[in-house]
Amino acid sequence: MATLTVNKSTAIKFVLLLGLVSLLADATYEGARSITGPYLAVLGASATAVGIVAGLGELIGYGLRLVSGVLSDRTGRYWAITLWGYALNLLAVPLLALAGRWEIAAALMITERVGKAIRTPARDAMLSHATQQTGRGWGFGLHEAMDQIGAMIGPLIVAAVLYGQGSYRGSFAVLLVPAALALGTLAIARLLYPRPRDLEISLPSLEPTGFTSRYWLYLAAVALVAAGYADFPLIAYHLEKVKIVAPATIPILYAMAMGVDAIAALVFGRLFDRTGIPILAGVALISCLFAPLVFLGGASLAWAGMAIWGIGMGAQESILRAAVAEMAPADRRGAAYGIFNTGYGLFWFLGSALMGVLYDAALPALVVFSVMMQLIAVPLFLAVGRARK
């Protein structure tokens, strides 16, 4: 087996390959997720069923990441777990075209989330080895930027098919193309980089005591940010209910936020490499402004709020992951990312549920909760930064 040449050029090619996989994968499942709700309705599902399926898929998906992360570390089979996860994640999407009942479609939607849960910790662990050469923040930021390009392309593909054919089944079937391209690119990456760990020089030693208190303090800060960050469906629900913008404008707002997300991932990734953890405190201070702008302002403020929301998402999906690589020994990266993703997903779910309750009770209470959660995270991020020094 050929030995990898360890340099920045080799590492950046690996990041770009995995970024291309994520771009094509996001085009597949984000395209599908843009129409799964109405598709279930067409197949006869109730609104309650749609909500339960969506929530259950996310909860199971995040919970399984802990199991997948630990398993990848114990077996060392990062590529095998990543390949199996992507296969489940992507092939479940075009199969939706064949679903004749909403129960079958729901099972495939949950299977897609399970596949993503299986592959994410192992993939991030492999990606972390290459980012030592490129810069942790820049490497994860570049990966996130490509990921979000796919998240914009997928719904546009689906919209084009619906406009031309008016068929949900046809839309899912077309998504077989990016799914197949993603799996093919992943297979090429496996052949070219059989041992991504070789890309990391001077591997830190494995400490038998496990993760440090700094890692757990960091997770506490991340949990606060996740709990206080309103999910887009709740934002879209608010915009539709109060008629701040036209219904057709809401997807455009989301696409704009995804574009800002991609740019923010690159910018904050580079800043993370220069300043480290404290940049996360700055991001929290900026992103806490989205809630009052989106939920309490008019149309112009809603656009500004969604741009800020996109900035926060770009940072969360890039430098939050980059920081984990700095705190976890190489042999425990899978578990570290599994714990991180599970905690993030759990508190996102709990926070989203609570904000839904607060929205019905008193809208200002939702805004206060969102802002306070992110502000409380600021001193924790600063404490994590000081612990590093």
VEXDREN-2710 file (C-alpha; in Angstrom, 1 decimal):
% VEXDREN-2710
k/r/px/py/pz
1/MET/0.0/0.0/0.0
2/ALA/1.4/3.4/-1.0
3/THR/2.3/5.8/1.7
4/LEU/0.7/9.2/1.6
5/THR/2.9/12.2/1.0
6/VAL/2.2/14.4/4.1
7/ASN/2.0/18.1/3.0
8/LYS/-0.5/20.8/2.7
9/SER/-1.3/20.1/-0.9
10/THR/-2.1/16.5/-0.3
11/ALA/-4.3/17.4/2.7
12/ILE/-6.2/20.1/0.9
13/LYS/-7.0/17.6/-1.9
14/PHE/-8.5/15.2/0.6
15/VAL/-10.6/18.0/2.2
16/LEU/-11.8/19.0/-1.3
17/LEU/-12.7/15.4/-2.1
18/LEU/-14.8/15.0/1.1
19/GLY/-16.2/18.5/0.4
20/LEU/-17.3/17.4/-3.0
21/VAL/-18.9/14.3/-1.5
22/SER/-20.8/16.6/1.0
23/LEU/-21.9/19.0/-1.8
24/LEU/-23.4/16.1/-3.8
25/ALA/-24.9/14.4/-0.7
26/ASP/-26.5/17.7/0.5
27/ALA/-27.9/18.3/-2.9
28/THR/-29.5/14.8/-2.6
29/TYR/-31.0/14.9/0.9
30/GLU/-31.6/18.6/1.3
31/GLY/-33.4/18.6/-2.0
32/ALA/-35.5/15.7/-0.7
33/ARG/-36.2/17.4/2.6
34/SER/-37.5/20.5/0.9
35/ILE/-40.6/18.4/-0.3
36/THR/-40.9/15.5/2.1
37/GLY/-43.5/17.3/4.2
38/PRO/-46.0/17.9/1.3
39/TYR/-45.1/14.5/-0.1
40/LEU/-46.2/12.8/3.1
41/ALA/-49.4/14.8/3.0
42/VAL/-50.1/13.7/-0.6
43/LEU/-49.7/10.1/0.6
44/GLY/-52.3/10.6/3.3
45/ALA/-50.2/11.5/6.4
46/SER/-51.6/13.8/9.0
47/ALA/-49.9/17.0/10.2
48/THR/-49.2/15.2/13.5
49/ALA/-47.6/12.3/11.7
50/VAL/-45.4/14.6/9.7
51/GLY/-44.2/16.4/12.8
52/ILE/-43.5/13.1/14.7
53/VAL/-41.6/11.6/11.7
54/ALA/-39.4/14.7/11.3
55/GLY/-38.7/15.0/15.1
56/LEU/-38.1/11.3/15.5
57/GLY/-35.7/11.1/12.6
58/GLU/-33.6/14.0/14.0
59/LEU/-33.6/12.6/17.5
60/ILE/-32.6/9.1/16.5
61/GLY/-30.0/10.5/14.0
62/TYR/-28.2/12.5/16.7
63/GLY/-28.4/9.8/19.3
64/LEU/-26.8/7.2/17.1
65/ARG/-23.8/9.4/16.5
66/LEU/-22.4/8.6/19.9
67/VAL/-22.6/4.9/19.2
68/SER/-21.1/5.3/15.7
69/GLY/-18.3/7.5/17.0
70/VAL/-17.3/5.1/19.7
71/LEU/-17.5/2.1/17.3
72/SER/-15.3/3.8/14.8
73/ASP/-12.6/4.4/17.4
74/ARG/-12.7/0.8/18.7
75/THR/-12.7/-0.9/15.3
76/GLY/-10.5/1.6/13.5
77/ARG/-12.8/1.1/10.4
78/TYR/-13.5/4.7/9.7
79/TRP/-13.8/4.3/6.0
80/ALA/-16.1/1.2/6.2
81/ILE/-18.5/3.0/8.6
82/THR/-18.4/6.2/6.5
83/LEU/-19.2/4.2/3.3
84/TRP/-22.1/2.3/4.9
85/GLY/-23.5/5.5/6.4
86/TYR/-23.4/7.4/3.1
87/ALA/-25.0/4.5/1.3
88/LEU/-28.0/4.4/3.7
89/ASN/-28.1/8.2/3.8
90/LEU/-28.2/8.7/0.0
91/LEU/-30.0/5.6/-1.4
92/ALA/-33.0/6.1/0.8
93/VAL/-33.8/9.3/-1.0
94/PRO/-34.5/8.1/-4.6
95/LEU/-36.3/5.1/-3.1
96/LEU/-38.9/7.6/-1.9
97/ALA/-40.1/7.7/-5.5
98/LEU/-41.3/4.2/-5.1
99/ALA/-43.2/4.7/-1.8
100/GLY/-46.8/3.9/-2.2
101/ARG/-47.8/4.6/1.4
102/TRP/-46.8/7.4/3.8
103/GLU/-45.6/4.8/6.3
104/ILE/-43.1/3.5/3.8
105/ALA/-42.0/7.0/3.0
106/ALA/-41.6/7.8/6.7
107/ALA/-39.4/4.7/7.2
108/LEU/-37.2/5.8/4.3
109/MET/-36.9/9.4/5.8
110/ILE/-35.8/8.0/9.1
111/THR/-33.4/5.6/7.3
112/GLU/-31.8/8.6/5.6
113/ARG/-31.3/10.3/9.0
114/VAL/-29.8/7.1/10.5
115/GLY/-27.3/6.9/7.6
116/LYS/-26.2/10.4/8.2
117/ALA/-25.8/9.6/11.9
118/ILE/-23.6/6.6/11.2
119/ARG/-21.2/8.3/8.8
120/THR/-20.8/11.8/10.4
121/PRO/-18.4/11.1/13.4
122/ALA/-16.1/8.8/11.4
123/ARG/-16.0/11.2/8.5
124/ASP/-15.2/14.2/10.8
125/ALA/-12.5/12.2/12.5
126/MET/-10.8/11.5/9.1
127/LEU/-11.3/15.1/8.1
128/SER/-9.7/16.3/11.3
129/HIS/-6.4/14.6/10.4
130/ALA/-6.1/16.6/7.1
131/THR/-7.0/19.9/8.8
132/GLN/-3.8/19.8/10.8
133/GLN/-2.0/20.7/7.6
134/THR/-4.6/23.1/6.2
135/GLY/-5.5/24.8/9.5
136/ARG/-8.4/23.4/11.5
137/GLY/-10.7/26.3/11.0
138/TRP/-10.0/26.7/7.3
139/GLY/-10.2/23.0/6.6
140/PHE/-13.6/22.6/8.3
141/GLY/-14.8/25.9/7.0
142/LEU/-14.0/24.9/3.4
143/HIS/-15.8/21.6/3.9
144/GLU/-18.8/23.5/5.3
145/ALA/-18.9/26.0/2.5
146/MET/-19.0/23.2/-0.1
147/ASP/-21.6/21.4/2.0
148/GLN/-23.9/24.5/1.9
149/ILE/-23.5/25.0/-1.9
150/GLY/-25.0/21.5/-2.2
151/ALA/-27.8/22.6/0.3
152/MET/-28.7/25.4/-2.1
153/ILE/-28.4/23.4/-5.3
154/GLY/-30.6/20.4/-4.2
155/PRO/-33.8/22.4/-3.5
156/LEU/-33.3/24.3/-6.8
157/ILE/-33.1/21.0/-8.7
158/VAL/-36.3/19.8/-7.0
159/ALA/-38.0/23.1/-7.8
160/ALA/-37.1/22.9/-11.5
161/VAL/-38.5/19.3/-11.7
162/LEU/-41.7/20.3/-10.0
163/TYR/-42.0/23.3/-12.3
164/GLY/-41.5/21.2/-15.4
165/GLN/-43.3/18.0/-14.3
166/GLY/-45.3/18.8/-11.2
167/SER/-44.3/15.4/-9.8
168/TYR/-42.9/14.6/-6.4
169/ARG/-41.9/11.1/-7.5
170/GLY/-40.0/12.5/-10.5
171/SER/-38.2/14.9/-8.1
172/PHE/-37.0/12.1/-5.9
173/ALA/-36.0/10.0/-8.9
174/VAL/-33.8/12.7/-10.3
175/LEU/-31.9/12.9/-7.0
176/LEU/-30.5/9.5/-7.8
177/VAL/-27.9/11.3/-10.0
178/PRO/-26.2/13.4/-7.3
179/ALA/-26.5/10.4/-4.9
180/ALA/-24.6/8.1/-7.3
181/LEU/-22.0/10.8/-8.0
182/ALA/-21.5/11.3/-4.3
183/LEU/-20.9/7.6/-3.7
184/GLY/-18.6/7.4/-6.7
185/THR/-16.5/10.3/-5.4
186/LEU/-16.4/8.7/-1.9
187/ALA/-15.1/5.5/-3.4
188/ILE/-12.3/7.5/-5.2
189/ALA/-11.4/9.2/-2.0
190/ARG/-11.2/5.8/-0.3
191/LEU/-8.8/4.5/-3.0
192/LEU/-6.6/7.6/-3.0
193/TYR/-6.5/8.1/0.8
194/PRO/-6.8/4.7/2.5
195/ARG/-5.2/6.0/5.7
196/PRO/-6.2/9.6/6.3
197/ARG/-4.6/9.5/9.7
198/ASP/-1.2/9.5/7.9
199/LEU/-2.0/13.1/7.0
200/GLU/-1.5/14.2/10.6
201/ILE/2.0/14.7/11.9
202/SER/3.1/14.2/15.5
203/LEU/0.0/12.5/16.7
204/PRO/-0.8/13.3/20.3
205/SER/-0.6/10.5/22.8
206/LEU/-3.7/8.8/24.0
207/GLU/-4.4/9.7/27.7
208/PRO/-6.0/6.9/29.7
209/THR/-8.0/9.4/31.7
210/GLY/-10.2/10.3/28.8
211/PHE/-11.3/13.7/27.8
212/THR/-10.2/16.8/29.7
213/SER/-12.4/19.1/31.7
214/ARG/-11.7/21.7/29.0
215/TYR/-13.5/19.4/26.5
216/TRP/-16.6/19.1/28.8
217/LEU/-16.7/22.8/29.5
218/TYR/-16.6/23.4/25.7
219/LEU/-19.5/21.0/25.3
220/ALA/-21.5/22.9/27.9
221/ALA/-21.0/26.1/25.9
222/VAL/-22.0/24.4/22.7
223/ALA/-25.1/23.0/24.4
224/LEU/-26.2/26.5/25.4
225/VAL/-25.8/27.8/21.8
226/ALA/-27.7/24.9/20.4
227/ALA/-30.5/25.3/22.8
228/GLY/-30.9/29.0/22.1
229/TYR/-30.8/28.7/18.3
230/ALA/-34.2/28.7/16.7
231/ASP/-34.6/26.2/13.9
232/PHE/-35.7/27.5/10.5
233/PRO/-39.1/25.8/10.4
234/LEU/-40.1/27.8/13.5
235/ILE/-38.8/31.0/11.8
236/ALA/-40.7/30.1/8.6
237/TYR/-43.9/29.4/10.6
238/HIS/-43.6/32.9/12.2
239/LEU/-43.0/34.7/8.9
240/GLU/-46.0/32.9/7.4
241/LYS/-48.3/33.5/10.4
242/VAL/-47.6/37.3/10.7
243/LYS/-47.4/37.8/7.0
244/ILE/-44.1/39.8/7.2
245/VAL/-43.1/38.5/3.8
246/ALA/-44.9/36.8/1.0
247/PRO/-44.9/32.9/1.2
248/ALA/-42.9/32.6/-2.0
249/THR/-40.2/34.8/-0.4
250/ILE/-39.6/32.5/2.6
251/PRO/-37.5/29.9/0.6
252/ILE/-35.5/32.8/-0.9
253/LEU/-34.7/34.0/2.6
254/TYR/-33.5/30.5/3.5
255/ALA/-31.4/30.3/0.3
256/MET/-29.9/33.6/1.2
257/ALA/-29.1/32.4/4.7
258/MET/-27.4/29.3/3.3
259/GLY/-25.2/31.5/1.0
260/VAL/-24.2/33.6/4.0
261/ASP/-23.6/30.4/5.9
262/ALA/-21.0/29.3/3.2
263/ILE/-19.2/32.6/3.3
264/ALA/-19.2/32.8/7.1
265/ALA/-17.7/29.3/7.3
266/LEU/-14.7/30.3/5.3
267/VAL/-14.2/33.7/7.1
268/PHE/-14.6/32.4/10.6
269/GLY/-12.6/29.3/9.8
270/ARG/-9.6/31.5/8.9
271/LEU/-10.2/33.6/12.0
272/PHE/-10.3/30.5/14.2
273/ASP/-6.9/29.5/13.0
274/ARG/-5.5/32.9/14.0
275/THR/-7.3/33.5/17.3
276/GLY/-8.6/30.1/18.5
277/ILE/-11.6/29.4/20.7
278/PRO/-12.2/33.1/21.7
279/ILE/-13.6/33.8/18.2
280/LEU/-16.6/31.6/19.2
281/ALA/-17.4/34.1/21.9
282/GLY/-17.5/36.8/19.2
283/VAL/-19.8/34.7/17.0
284/ALA/-22.2/34.1/19.9
285/LEU/-22.3/37.9/20.5
286/ILE/-23.2/38.5/16.8
287/SER/-25.6/35.6/16.3
288/CYS/-27.7/36.4/19.5
289/LEU/-29.1/39.4/17.5
290/PHE/-31.0/37.3/15.0
291/ALA/-33.9/36.4/17.3
292/PRO/-35.1/40.0/18.0
293/LEU/-34.6/41.0/14.4
294/VAL/-36.5/38.0/13.0
295/PHE/-39.3/37.6/15.5
296/LEU/-39.9/41.3/16.6
297/GLY/-39.1/43.3/13.4
298/GLY/-40.6/43.9/10.0
299/ALA/-39.6/42.7/6.6
300/SER/-36.3/44.6/6.4
301/LEU/-35.2/43.5/9.8
302/ALA/-36.2/39.9/9.0
303/TRP/-33.8/39.9/6.1
304/ALA/-31.0/41.2/8.4
305/GLY/-31.9/38.7/11.0
306/MET/-31.7/35.8/8.6
307/ALA/-28.3/37.0/7.4
308/ILE/-27.1/36.9/11.0
309/TRP/-28.8/33.5/11.5
310/GLY/-26.8/32.3/8.5
311/ILE/-23.5/33.7/10.0
312/GLY/-24.2/31.7/13.2
313/MET/-25.0/28.5/11.4
314/GLY/-21.8/28.8/9.3
315/ALA/-19.7/29.1/12.4
316/GLN/-21.5/26.3/14.2
317/GLU/-21.1/23.9/11.3
318/SER/-17.4/24.7/10.8
319/ILE/-15.4/26.0/13.7
320/LEU/-17.4/24.2/16.4
321/ARG/-16.2/21.0/14.7
322/ALA/-12.7/22.3/14.2
323/ALA/-12.3/23.0/18.0
324/VAL/-13.2/19.4/18.8
325/ALA/-10.1/18.2/16.8
326/GLU/-7.9/20.5/19.0
327/MET/-9.2/19.0/22.2
328/ALA/-9.4/15.2/21.5
329/PRO/-6.5/12.8/21.0
330/ALA/-6.4/11.2/17.5
331/ASP/-7.4/7.8/18.7
332/ARG/-10.5/9.2/20.4
333/ARG/-11.7/11.6/17.6
334/GLY/-14.6/9.4/16.6
335/ALA/-15.9/9.2/20.2
336/ALA/-15.3/12.9/20.7
337/TYR/-17.3/13.8/17.6
338/GLY/-20.0/11.3/18.5
339/ILE/-20.4/12.9/22.0
340/PHE/-20.3/16.4/20.5
341/ASN/-22.9/15.7/17.8
342/THR/-25.2/13.8/20.3
343/GLY/-25.1/16.6/22.8
344/TYR/-25.5/19.3/20.2
345/GLY/-28.5/17.5/18.7
346/LEU/-30.2/16.8/22.0
347/PHE/-30.0/20.3/23.2
348/TRP/-31.1/21.7/19.8
349/PHE/-34.1/19.4/20.0
350/LEU/-34.9/20.4/23.6
351/GLY/-34.4/24.1/22.9
352/SER/-36.5/24.0/19.8
353/ALA/-39.3/22.3/21.7
354/LEU/-39.2/24.9/24.4
355/MET/-39.1/27.8/22.0
356/GLY/-42.2/26.3/20.3
357/VAL/-44.0/26.4/23.6
358/LEU/-42.7/30.0/24.4
359/TYR/-43.8/31.1/20.9
360/ASP/-47.4/30.1/21.7
361/ALA/-47.2/31.6/25.2
362/ALA/-45.4/34.9/24.7
363/LEU/-43.2/35.7/21.7
364/PRO/-40.9/38.1/23.7
365/ALA/-40.1/35.2/26.1
366/LEU/-38.8/33.2/23.1
367/VAL/-36.6/36.1/22.1
368/VAL/-35.2/36.6/25.7
369/PHE/-34.5/32.8/26.0
370/SER/-32.7/32.7/22.7
371/VAL/-30.5/35.7/23.4
372/MET/-29.7/34.7/27.0
373/MET/-28.6/31.2/26.1
374/GLN/-26.1/32.5/23.6
375/LEU/-24.9/35.3/25.9
376/ILE/-24.3/32.8/28.8
377/ALA/-22.2/30.7/26.4
378/VAL/-19.8/33.7/25.8
379/PRO/-17.9/33.5/29.2
380/LEU/-17.7/29.7/28.9
381/PHE/-16.0/30.0/25.4
382/LEU/-13.6/32.5/26.9
383/ALA/-12.9/30.2/29.8
384/VAL/-12.1/27.4/27.4
385/GLY/-9.7/29.7/25.5
386/ARG/-7.9/30.6/28.7
387/ALA/-7.6/26.9/29.7
388/ARG/-5.8/26.3/26.4
389/LYS/-3.2/29.0/27.3
END
